[in-house]
Amino acid sequence: MRRSILLVIGSVMVTLGAFIALRPLWAGPAPLTSSRWLDVAFAAFFLIRGVMTLRTALRTPRTASAPPPGGDAR
């Protein structure tokens, strides 16, 4: 369950960061926030934090109830 939540949150953060970073391509030079530097900071934060969250989610085991590797599964 935790893994699914982390995957969703990470995906949303990466998507939001990509949107903020790529928005000037179709919307012109007008910033989304009050300045271009703030847009860059938000885009970088959401992209980095989203990637970190996705990496964490992909490294966690899928099920907590699975027996340990090499263990006795009775």
PDB file of N, CA, C and O in Angstrom:
ATOM      1  N   MET A   1       0.824  -1.191   0.000  1.00  0.00           N
ATOM      2  CA  MET A   1       0.000   0.000   0.000  1.00  0.00           C
ATOM      3  C   MET A   1       0.869   1.256   0.000  1.00  0.00           C
ATOM      4  O   MET A   1       0.624   2.196  -0.756  1.00  0.00           O
ATOM      5  N   ARG A   2       1.895   1.256   0.865  1.00  0.00           N
ATOM      6  CA  ARG A   2       2.778   2.419   0.953  1.00  0.00           C
ATOM      7  C   ARG A   2       3.502   2.642  -0.373  1.00  0.00           C
ATOM      8  O   ARG A   2       3.702   3.780  -0.798  1.00  0.00           O
ATOM      9  N   ARG A   3       3.889   1.550  -1.016  1.00  0.00           N
ATOM     10  CA  ARG A   3       4.597   1.647  -2.288  1.00  0.00           C
ATOM     11  C   ARG A   3       3.707   2.306  -3.347  1.00  0.00           C
ATOM     12  O   ARG A   3       4.177   3.144  -4.116  1.00  0.00           O
ATOM     13  N   SER A   4       2.456   1.939  -3.385  1.00  0.00           N
ATOM     14  CA  SER A   4       1.525   2.515  -4.362  1.00  0.00           C
ATOM     15  C   SER A   4       1.350   4.017  -4.139  1.00  0.00           C
ATOM     16  O   SER A   4       1.313   4.798  -5.090  1.00  0.00           O
ATOM     17  N   ILE A   5       1.245   4.403  -2.882  1.00  0.00           N
ATOM     18  CA  ILE A   5       1.089   5.824  -2.567  1.00  0.00           C
ATOM     19  C   ILE A   5       2.330   6.600  -2.981  1.00  0.00           C
ATOM     20  O   ILE A   5       2.225   7.685  -3.555  1.00  0.00           O
ATOM     21  N   LEU A   6       3.519   6.042  -2.690  1.00  0.00           N
ATOM     22  CA  LEU A   6       4.759   6.711  -3.076  1.00  0.00           C
ATOM     23  C   LEU A   6       4.888   6.812  -4.595  1.00  0.00           C
ATOM     24  O   LEU A   6       5.360   7.826  -5.110  1.00  0.00           O
ATOM     25  N   LEU A   7       4.475   5.777  -5.308  1.00  0.00           N
ATOM     26  CA  LEU A   7       4.524   5.836  -6.769  1.00  0.00           C
ATOM     27  C   LEU A   7       3.610   6.927  -7.323  1.00  0.00           C
ATOM     28  O   LEU A   7       3.986   7.642  -8.252  1.00  0.00           O
ATOM     29  N   VAL A   8       2.429   7.052  -6.764  1.00  0.00           N
ATOM     30  CA  VAL A   8       1.488   8.082  -7.228  1.00  0.00           C
ATOM     31  C   VAL A   8       2.019   9.477  -6.909  1.00  0.00           C
ATOM     32  O   VAL A   8       2.009  10.358  -7.769  1.00  0.00           O
ATOM     33  N   ILE A   9       2.480   9.679  -5.681  1.00  0.00           N
ATOM     34  CA  ILE A   9       2.991  10.998  -5.290  1.00  0.00           C
ATOM     35  C   ILE A   9       4.216  11.369  -6.116  1.00  0.00           C
ATOM     36  O   ILE A   9       4.334  12.506  -6.572  1.00  0.00           O
ATOM     37  N   GLY A  10       5.130  10.417  -6.312  1.00  0.00           N
ATOM     38  CA  GLY A  10       6.321  10.685  -7.123  1.00  0.00           C
ATOM     39  C   GLY A  10       5.971  11.028  -8.557  1.00  0.00           C
ATOM     40  O   GLY A  10       6.553  11.941  -9.144  1.00  0.00           O
ATOM     41  N   SER A  11       5.027  10.304  -9.119  1.00  0.00           N
ATOM     42  CA  SER A  11       4.613  10.571 -10.500  1.00  0.00           C
ATOM     43  C   SER A  11       3.972  11.950 -10.636  1.00  0.00           C
ATOM     44  O   SER A  11       4.227  12.669 -11.602  1.00  0.00           O
ATOM     45  N   VAL A  12       3.150  12.306  -9.674  1.00  0.00           N
ATOM     46  CA  VAL A  12       2.509  13.627  -9.707  1.00  0.00           C
ATOM     47  C   VAL A  12       3.558  14.730  -9.590  1.00  0.00           C
ATOM     48  O   VAL A  12       3.474  15.743 -10.285  1.00  0.00           O
ATOM     49  N   MET A  13       4.543  14.537  -8.714  1.00  0.00           N
ATOM     50  CA  MET A  13       5.577  15.557  -8.537  1.00  0.00           C
ATOM     51  C   MET A  13       6.432  15.720  -9.801  1.00  0.00           C
ATOM     52  O   MET A  13       6.754  16.843 -10.189  1.00  0.00           O
ATOM     53  N   VAL A  14       6.795  14.617 -10.435  1.00  0.00           N
ATOM     54  CA  VAL A  14       7.580  14.698 -11.668  1.00  0.00           C
ATOM     55  C   VAL A  14       6.753  15.354 -12.774  1.00  0.00           C
ATOM     56  O   VAL A  14       7.276  16.171 -13.532  1.00  0.00           O
ATOM     57  N   THR A  15       5.494  15.012 -12.871  1.00  0.00           N
ATOM     58  CA  THR A  15       4.620  15.615 -13.884  1.00  0.00           C
ATOM     59  C   THR A  15       4.468  17.114 -13.654  1.00  0.00           C
ATOM     60  O   THR A  15       4.531  17.896 -14.603  1.00  0.00           O
ATOM     61  N   LEU A  16       4.272  17.517 -12.414  1.00  0.00           N
ATOM     62  CA  LEU A  16       4.145  18.939 -12.102  1.00  0.00           C
ATOM     63  C   LEU A  16       5.439  19.690 -12.395  1.00  0.00           C
ATOM     64  O   LEU A  16       5.404  20.791 -12.945  1.00  0.00           O
ATOM     65  N   GLY A  17       6.577  19.109 -12.033  1.00  0.00           N
ATOM     66  CA  GLY A  17       7.860  19.737 -12.327  1.00  0.00           C
ATOM     67  C   GLY A  17       8.100  19.869 -13.821  1.00  0.00           C
ATOM     68  O   GLY A  17       8.592  20.897 -14.285  1.00  0.00           O
ATOM     69  N   ALA A  18       7.751  18.826 -14.579  1.00  0.00           N
ATOM     70  CA  ALA A  18       7.909  18.886 -16.033  1.00  0.00           C
ATOM     71  C   ALA A  18       6.980  19.942 -16.640  1.00  0.00           C
ATOM     72  O   ALA A  18       7.364  20.655 -17.567  1.00  0.00           O
ATOM     73  N   PHE A  19       5.762  20.034 -16.113  1.00  0.00           N
ATOM     74  CA  PHE A  19       4.827  21.052 -16.609  1.00  0.00           C
ATOM     75  C   PHE A  19       5.380  22.458 -16.384  1.00  0.00           C
ATOM     76  O   PHE A  19       5.357  23.292 -17.290  1.00  0.00           O
ATOM     77  N   ILE A  20       5.875  22.716 -15.178  1.00  0.00           N
ATOM     78  CA  ILE A  20       6.409  24.045 -14.871  1.00  0.00           C
ATOM     79  C   ILE A  20       7.644  24.345 -15.729  1.00  0.00           C
ATOM     80  O   ILE A  20       7.824  25.469 -16.197  1.00  0.00           O
ATOM     81  N   ALA A  21       8.485  23.334 -15.929  1.00  0.00           N
ATOM     82  CA  ALA A  21       9.707  23.535 -16.706  1.00  0.00           C
ATOM     83  C   ALA A  21       9.423  23.739 -18.194  1.00  0.00           C
ATOM     84  O   ALA A  21      10.094  24.535 -18.851  1.00  0.00           O
ATOM     85  N   LEU A  22       8.429  23.019 -18.728  1.00  0.00           N
ATOM     86  CA  LEU A  22       8.164  23.061 -20.171  1.00  0.00           C
ATOM     87  C   LEU A  22       7.080  24.054 -20.572  1.00  0.00           C
ATOM     88  O   LEU A  22       6.862  24.270 -21.764  1.00  0.00           O
ATOM     89  N   ARG A  23       6.406  24.655 -19.620  1.00  0.00           N
ATOM     90  CA  ARG A  23       5.323  25.596 -19.909  1.00  0.00           C
ATOM     91  C   ARG A  23       5.734  26.747 -20.821  1.00  0.00           C
ATOM     92  O   ARG A  23       4.941  27.133 -21.680  1.00  0.00           O
ATOM     93  N   PRO A  24       6.935  27.319 -20.681  1.00  0.00           N
ATOM     94  CA  PRO A  24       7.306  28.426 -21.573  1.00  0.00           C
ATOM     95  C   PRO A  24       7.350  28.060 -23.058  1.00  0.00           C
ATOM     96  O   PRO A  24       7.328  28.952 -23.906  1.00  0.00           O
ATOM     97  N   LEU A  25       7.410  26.776 -23.388  1.00  0.00           N
ATOM     98  CA  LEU A  25       7.446  26.372 -24.792  1.00  0.00           C
ATOM     99  C   LEU A  25       6.146  26.703 -25.522  1.00  0.00           C
ATOM    100  O   LEU A  25       6.173  27.037 -26.706  1.00  0.00           O
ATOM    101  N   TRP A  26       5.010  26.614 -24.831  1.00  0.00           N
ATOM    102  CA  TRP A  26       3.738  26.909 -25.498  1.00  0.00           C
ATOM    103  C   TRP A  26       3.036  28.151 -24.958  1.00  0.00           C
ATOM    104  O   TRP A  26       2.117  28.661 -25.599  1.00  0.00           O
ATOM    105  N   ALA A  27       3.446  28.646 -23.796  1.00  0.00           N
ATOM    106  CA  ALA A  27       2.758  29.795 -23.211  1.00  0.00           C
ATOM    107  C   ALA A  27       3.521  31.102 -23.386  1.00  0.00           C
ATOM    108  O   ALA A  27       3.017  32.166 -23.024  1.00  0.00           O
ATOM    109  N   GLY A  28       4.710  31.035 -23.927  1.00  0.00           N
ATOM    110  CA  GLY A  28       5.489  32.250 -24.100  1.00  0.00           C
ATOM    111  C   GLY A  28       6.314  32.568 -22.864  1.00  0.00           C
ATOM    112  O   GLY A  28       6.365  31.771 -21.928  1.00  0.00           O
ATOM    113  N   PRO A  29       6.953  33.716 -22.856  1.00  0.00           N
ATOM    114  CA  PRO A  29       7.894  34.031 -21.775  1.00  0.00           C
ATOM    115  C   PRO A  29       7.259  34.468 -20.455  1.00  0.00           C
ATOM    116  O   PRO A  29       7.983  34.722 -19.492  1.00  0.00           O
ATOM    117  N   ALA A  30       5.956  34.563 -20.379  1.00  0.00           N
ATOM    118  CA  ALA A  30       5.312  34.986 -19.132  1.00  0.00           C
ATOM    119  C   ALA A  30       5.486  33.904 -18.070  1.00  0.00           C
ATOM    120  O   ALA A  30       5.136  32.746 -18.302  1.00  0.00           O
ATOM    121  N   PRO A  31       6.025  34.273 -16.907  1.00  0.00           N
ATOM    122  CA  PRO A  31       6.240  33.263 -15.855  1.00  0.00           C
ATOM    123  C   PRO A  31       4.934  32.809 -15.215  1.00  0.00           C
ATOM    124  O   PRO A  31       3.946  33.543 -15.206  1.00  0.00           O
ATOM    125  N   LEU A  32       4.941  31.599 -14.684  1.00  0.00           N
ATOM    126  CA  LEU A  32       3.779  31.055 -14.001  1.00  0.00           C
ATOM    127  C   LEU A  32       3.619  31.709 -12.625  1.00  0.00           C
ATOM    128  O   LEU A  32       2.504  32.006 -12.196  1.00  0.00           O
ATOM    129  N   THR A  33       4.740  31.929 -11.944  1.00  0.00           N
ATOM    130  CA  THR A  33       4.739  32.620 -10.654  1.00  0.00           C
ATOM    131  C   THR A  33       5.153  34.069 -10.899  1.00  0.00           C
ATOM    132  O   THR A  33       4.997  34.578 -12.009  1.00  0.00           O
ATOM    133  N   SER A  34       5.671  34.725  -9.887  1.00  0.00           N
ATOM    134  CA  SER A  34       6.019  36.138 -10.041  1.00  0.00           C
ATOM    135  C   SER A  34       7.316  36.367 -10.810  1.00  0.00           C
ATOM    136  O   SER A  34       7.527  37.462 -11.331  1.00  0.00           O
ATOM    137  N   SER A  35       8.193  35.364 -10.897  1.00  0.00           N
ATOM    138  CA  SER A  35       9.454  35.552 -11.627  1.00  0.00           C
ATOM    139  C   SER A  35       9.901  34.237 -12.262  1.00  0.00           C
ATOM    140  O   SER A  35       9.486  33.157 -11.843  1.00  0.00           O
ATOM    141  N   ARG A  36      10.735  34.347 -13.255  1.00  0.00           N
ATOM    142  CA  ARG A  36      11.257  33.169 -13.960  1.00  0.00           C
ATOM    143  C   ARG A  36      12.122  32.324 -13.029  1.00  0.00           C
ATOM    144  O   ARG A  36      12.078  31.096 -13.100  1.00  0.00           O
ATOM    145  N   TRP A  37      12.915  32.963 -12.148  1.00  0.00           N
ATOM    146  CA  TRP A  37      13.784  32.221 -11.229  1.00  0.00           C
ATOM    147  C   TRP A  37      12.961  31.373 -10.264  1.00  0.00           C
ATOM    148  O   TRP A  37      13.370  30.269  -9.907  1.00  0.00           O
ATOM    149  N   LEU A  38      11.827  31.871  -9.850  1.00  0.00           N
ATOM    150  CA  LEU A  38      10.965  31.095  -8.963  1.00  0.00           C
ATOM    151  C   LEU A  38      10.372  29.893  -9.703  1.00  0.00           C
ATOM    152  O   LEU A  38      10.226  28.815  -9.125  1.00  0.00           O
ATOM    153  N   ASP A  39      10.036  30.077 -10.962  1.00  0.00           N
ATOM    154  CA  ASP A  39       9.577  28.954 -11.782  1.00  0.00           C
ATOM    155  C   ASP A  39      10.651  27.876 -11.888  1.00  0.00           C
ATOM    156  O   ASP A  39      10.363  26.687 -11.752  1.00  0.00           O
ATOM    157  N   VAL A  40      11.886  28.297 -12.131  1.00  0.00           N
ATOM    158  CA  VAL A  40      12.993  27.342 -12.245  1.00  0.00           C
ATOM    159  C   VAL A  40      13.202  26.611 -10.915  1.00  0.00           C
ATOM    160  O   VAL A  40      13.427  25.400 -10.896  1.00  0.00           O
ATOM    161  N   ALA A  41      13.128  27.344  -9.815  1.00  0.00           N
ATOM    162  CA  ALA A  41      13.310  26.726  -8.502  1.00  0.00           C
ATOM    163  C   ALA A  41      12.204  25.702  -8.214  1.00  0.00           C
ATOM    164  O   ALA A  41      12.486  24.607  -7.728  1.00  0.00           O
ATOM    165  N   PHE A  42      10.956  26.053  -8.512  1.00  0.00           N
ATOM    166  CA  PHE A  42       9.853  25.118  -8.296  1.00  0.00           C
ATOM    167  C   PHE A  42       9.996  23.888  -9.196  1.00  0.00           C
ATOM    168  O   PHE A  42       9.798  22.761  -8.743  1.00  0.00           O
ATOM    169  N   ALA A  43      10.333  24.102 -10.451  1.00  0.00           N
ATOM    170  CA  ALA A  43      10.493  22.978 -11.377  1.00  0.00           C
ATOM    171  C   ALA A  43      11.602  22.046 -10.901  1.00  0.00           C
ATOM    172  O   ALA A  43      11.427  20.828 -10.900  1.00  0.00           O
ATOM    173  N   ALA A  44      12.735  22.603 -10.499  1.00  0.00           N
ATOM    174  CA  ALA A  44      13.852  21.782 -10.030  1.00  0.00           C
ATOM    175  C   ALA A  44      13.463  21.017  -8.764  1.00  0.00           C
ATOM    176  O   ALA A  44      13.761  19.829  -8.640  1.00  0.00           O
ATOM    177  N   PHE A  45      12.804  21.690  -7.833  1.00  0.00           N
ATOM    178  CA  PHE A  45      12.398  21.035  -6.590  1.00  0.00           C
ATOM    179  C   PHE A  45      11.464  19.859  -6.873  1.00  0.00           C
ATOM    180  O   PHE A  45      11.687  18.754  -6.377  1.00  0.00           O
ATOM    181  N   PHE A  46      10.424  20.094  -7.665  1.00  0.00           N
ATOM    182  CA  PHE A  46       9.456  19.031  -7.910  1.00  0.00           C
ATOM    183  C   PHE A  46      10.065  17.880  -8.713  1.00  0.00           C
ATOM    184  O   PHE A  46       9.745  16.720  -8.456  1.00  0.00           O
ATOM    185  N   LEU A  47      10.927  18.179  -9.671  1.00  0.00           N
ATOM    186  CA  LEU A  47      11.566  17.109 -10.429  1.00  0.00           C
ATOM    187  C   LEU A  47      12.498  16.280  -9.549  1.00  0.00           C
ATOM    188  O   LEU A  47      12.447  15.050  -9.584  1.00  0.00           O
ATOM    189  N   ILE A  48      13.343  16.934  -8.765  1.00  0.00           N
ATOM    190  CA  ILE A  48      14.293  16.204  -7.922  1.00  0.00           C
ATOM    191  C   ILE A  48      13.568  15.414  -6.847  1.00  0.00           C
ATOM    192  O   ILE A  48      13.860  14.237  -6.634  1.00  0.00           O
ATOM    193  N   ARG A  49      12.628  16.050  -6.170  1.00  0.00           N
ATOM    194  CA  ARG A  49      11.910  15.367  -5.097  1.00  0.00           C
ATOM    195  C   ARG A  49      11.044  14.228  -5.644  1.00  0.00           C
ATOM    196  O   ARG A  49      10.915  13.186  -5.000  1.00  0.00           O
ATOM    197  N   GLY A  50      10.457  14.419  -6.815  1.00  0.00           N
ATOM    198  CA  GLY A  50       9.660  13.353  -7.420  1.00  0.00           C
ATOM    199  C   GLY A  50      10.496  12.157  -7.805  1.00  0.00           C
ATOM    200  O   GLY A  50      10.083  11.017  -7.596  1.00  0.00           O
ATOM    201  N   VAL A  51      11.667  12.398  -8.366  1.00  0.00           N
ATOM    202  CA  VAL A  51      12.564  11.299  -8.734  1.00  0.00           C
ATOM    203  C   VAL A  51      13.039  10.566  -7.480  1.00  0.00           C
ATOM    204  O   VAL A  51      13.111   9.337  -7.471  1.00  0.00           O
ATOM    205  N   MET A  52      13.358  11.304  -6.434  1.00  0.00           N
ATOM    206  CA  MET A  52      13.781  10.665  -5.185  1.00  0.00           C
ATOM    207  C   MET A  52      12.656   9.806  -4.603  1.00  0.00           C
ATOM    208  O   MET A  52      12.915   8.717  -4.090  1.00  0.00           O
ATOM    209  N   THR A  53      11.438  10.273  -4.674  1.00  0.00           N
ATOM    210  CA  THR A  53      10.296   9.511  -4.165  1.00  0.00           C
ATOM    211  C   THR A  53      10.057   8.256  -5.003  1.00  0.00           C
ATOM    212  O   THR A  53       9.768   7.191  -4.457  1.00  0.00           O
ATOM    213  N   LEU A  54      10.177   8.377  -6.318  1.00  0.00           N
ATOM    214  CA  LEU A  54      10.008   7.204  -7.180  1.00  0.00           C
ATOM    215  C   LEU A  54      11.097   6.174  -6.924  1.00  0.00           C
ATOM    216  O   LEU A  54      10.813   4.977  -6.892  1.00  0.00           O
ATOM    217  N   ARG A  55      12.329   6.613  -6.741  1.00  0.00           N
ATOM    218  CA  ARG A  55      13.422   5.679  -6.460  1.00  0.00           C
ATOM    219  C   ARG A  55      13.184   4.961  -5.139  1.00  0.00           C
ATOM    220  O   ARG A  55      13.441   3.762  -5.027  1.00  0.00           O
ATOM    221  N   THR A  56      12.698   5.685  -4.146  1.00  0.00           N
ATOM    222  CA  THR A  56      12.395   5.067  -2.859  1.00  0.00           C
ATOM    223  C   THR A  56      11.286   4.033  -3.005  1.00  0.00           C
ATOM    224  O   THR A  56      11.367   2.947  -2.431  1.00  0.00           O
ATOM    225  N   ALA A  57      10.263   4.363  -3.765  1.00  0.00           N
ATOM    226  CA  ALA A  57       9.145   3.440  -3.947  1.00  0.00           C
ATOM    227  C   ALA A  57       9.580   2.186  -4.686  1.00  0.00           C
ATOM    228  O   ALA A  57       9.120   1.090  -4.367  1.00  0.00           O
ATOM    229  N   LEU A  58      10.455   2.330  -5.663  1.00  0.00           N
ATOM    230  CA  LEU A  58      10.882   1.172  -6.437  1.00  0.00           C
ATOM    231  C   LEU A  58      11.864   0.296  -5.671  1.00  0.00           C
ATOM    232  O   LEU A  58      12.038  -0.874  -6.012  1.00  0.00           O
ATOM    233  N   ARG A  59      12.508   0.838  -4.646  1.00  0.00           N
ATOM    234  CA  ARG A  59      13.452   0.045  -3.850  1.00  0.00           C
ATOM    235  C   ARG A  59      12.777  -0.691  -2.706  1.00  0.00           C
ATOM    236  O   ARG A  59      13.356  -1.633  -2.165  1.00  0.00           O
ATOM    237  N   THR A  60      11.577  -0.295  -2.322  1.00  0.00           N
ATOM    238  CA  THR A  60      10.895  -0.973  -1.229  1.00  0.00           C
ATOM    239  C   THR A  60      10.331  -2.298  -1.725  1.00  0.00           C
ATOM    240  O   THR A  60       9.937  -2.413  -2.886  1.00  0.00           O
ATOM    241  N   PRO A  61      10.291  -3.302  -0.843  1.00  0.00           N
ATOM    242  CA  PRO A  61       9.734  -4.595  -1.265  1.00  0.00           C
ATOM    243  C   PRO A  61       8.239  -4.484  -1.557  1.00  0.00           C
ATOM    244  O   PRO A  61       7.546  -3.642  -0.985  1.00  0.00           O
ATOM    245  N   ARG A  62       7.752  -5.335  -2.446  1.00  0.00           N
ATOM    246  CA  ARG A  62       6.347  -5.269  -2.857  1.00  0.00           C
ATOM    247  C   ARG A  62       5.393  -5.701  -1.750  1.00  0.00           C
ATOM    248  O   ARG A  62       4.364  -5.059  -1.536  1.00  0.00           O
ATOM    249  N   THR A  63       5.722  -6.779  -1.044  1.00  0.00           N
ATOM    250  CA  THR A  63       4.850  -7.239   0.024  1.00  0.00           C
ATOM    251  C   THR A  63       5.665  -7.405   1.295  1.00  0.00           C
ATOM    252  O   THR A  63       6.796  -7.889   1.265  1.00  0.00           O
ATOM    253  N   ALA A  64       5.087  -7.006   2.388  1.00  0.00           N
ATOM    254  CA  ALA A  64       5.771  -7.144   3.677  1.00  0.00           C
ATOM    255  C   ALA A  64       5.552  -8.519   4.260  1.00  0.00           C
ATOM    256  O   ALA A  64       6.281  -8.909   5.173  1.00  0.00           O
ATOM    257  N   SER A  65       4.570  -9.282   3.771  1.00  0.00           N
ATOM    258  CA  SER A  65       4.258 -10.589   4.347  1.00  0.00           C
ATOM    259  C   SER A  65       4.987 -11.725   3.651  1.00  0.00           C
ATOM    260  O   SER A  65       4.793 -12.884   4.019  1.00  0.00           O
ATOM    261  N   ALA A  66       5.808 -11.439   2.672  1.00  0.00           N
ATOM    262  CA  ALA A  66       6.539 -12.481   1.960  1.00  0.00           C
ATOM    263  C   ALA A  66       7.626 -13.059   2.871  1.00  0.00           C
ATOM    264  O   ALA A  66       8.233 -12.317   3.644  1.00  0.00           O
ATOM    265  N   PRO A  67       7.880 -14.362   2.793  1.00  0.00           N
ATOM    266  CA  PRO A  67       8.940 -14.943   3.615  1.00  0.00           C
ATOM    267  C   PRO A  67      10.302 -14.460   3.167  1.00  0.00           C
ATOM    268  O   PRO A  67      10.478 -14.118   1.998  1.00  0.00           O
ATOM    269  N   PRO A  68      11.256 -14.424   4.056  1.00  0.00           N
ATOM    270  CA  PRO A  68      12.593 -13.956   3.669  1.00  0.00           C
ATOM    271  C   PRO A  68      13.227 -14.916   2.669  1.00  0.00           C
ATOM    272  O   PRO A  68      12.922 -16.108   2.680  1.00  0.00           O
ATOM    273  N   PRO A  69      14.096 -14.417   1.815  1.00  0.00           N
ATOM    274  CA  PRO A  69      14.734 -15.295   0.828  1.00  0.00           C
ATOM    275  C   PRO A  69      15.529 -16.393   1.533  1.00  0.00           C
ATOM    276  O   PRO A  69      16.282 -16.123   2.470  1.00  0.00           O
ATOM    277  N   GLY A  70      15.355 -17.630   1.075  1.00  0.00           N
ATOM    278  CA  GLY A  70      16.059 -18.746   1.667  1.00  0.00           C
ATOM    279  C   GLY A  70      15.453 -19.218   2.973  1.00  0.00           C
ATOM    280  O   GLY A  70      15.976 -20.138   3.601  1.00  0.00           O
ATOM    281  N   GLY A  71      14.357 -18.603   3.391  1.00  0.00           N
ATOM    282  CA  GLY A  71      13.708 -18.963   4.649  1.00  0.00           C
ATOM    283  C   GLY A  71      12.832 -20.188   4.499  1.00  0.00           C
ATOM    284  O   GLY A  71      12.630 -20.683   3.391  1.00  0.00           O
ATOM    285  N   ASP A  72      12.322 -20.667   5.590  1.00  0.00           N
ATOM    286  CA  ASP A  72      11.468 -21.835   5.591  1.00  0.00           C
ATOM    287  C   ASP A  72      10.020 -21.391   5.414  1.00  0.00           C
ATOM    288  O   ASP A  72       9.418 -20.842   6.337  1.00  0.00           O
ATOM    289  N   ALA A  73       9.463 -21.627   4.231  1.00  0.00           N
ATOM    290  CA  ALA A  73       8.074 -21.242   3.941  1.00  0.00           C
ATOM    291  C   ALA A  73       7.167 -22.438   4.190  1.00  0.00           C
ATOM    292  O   ALA A  73       7.007 -23.273   3.300  1.00  0.00           O
ATOM    293  N   ARG A  74       6.584 -22.542   5.345  1.00  0.00           N
ATOM    294  CA  ARG A  74       5.739 -23.710   5.716  1.00  0.00           C
ATOM    295  C   ARG A  74       4.308 -23.461   5.363  1.00  0.00           C
ATOM    296  O   ARG A  74       3.456 -24.319   5.596  1.00  0.00           O
TER     297      ARG A  74
END
